[in-house]
């Protein structure tokens, strides 16, 4: 989910703010961005499924730029009798595959707390001490 949000924010919007000033307009822009994102992801998935390629190797930015070129330049609007299932987006993505992900050598680790040497000027007592806790239970009847 975070990668989808990042791709919409950085790639599709180019870090620009939404243009609408009303709530219905903002909702319309968000739904349009989400729909366009899903269409591009489906095009990438279809292209990789047809060739047996790993979808992680495909670039979202290349797919987005190819889709923009098709819309702006109206390329491939009138289809011939031959239907290309991969399409222009698939050909562009498959033509510029990213390298395969490297295999993780070690397991994911939780980040460790700050080093004890990070704050040399601040004296922090890092020793453990035993503590005694006493609990006194008070009754409602104070007695004689």
C-alpha positions, 0 to 999 in steps of 0.5 A: 500500500505504501508503494502505491501511495508513493508511486501516485504521489511521486510519479503520477502527481510529480509531487504537485498538489491536487488542483480541485478546491471542492470536496467533490472535485478532490474525490474525483481527482483521487478516484481518477488517480487510483483508477489510472494506477490500477489500469497501469498495474493491470497492463504491467501484470498482463505483459509479465504474465504473457511472457513469464517475467517477474512483475517486480522487474517492471518499471512503473515510471516507464509504463506511466510515460508510455501511457501518457504518450499514448493519450497525448499523441493518440498512438494506437487508437485505431486498432488493426485486425490484429489485436496485440494483448501486450500492447505498447505499455507492455512492450515498453516495460518489457524492453527495459526490465530492471535487474532481478532482485538480489537474494536476502542474505540475512533475516530482517532485523529490528532496528537497535536502540541508539548507541550508548556512544551517541550522546557522549556529552550527556551522562546517562546511567545505564545500570540496572538497579533492584527496586522494592515495591510495597502495596498497602491495601486500605479498607473502607472501615478504619476500625477502632 
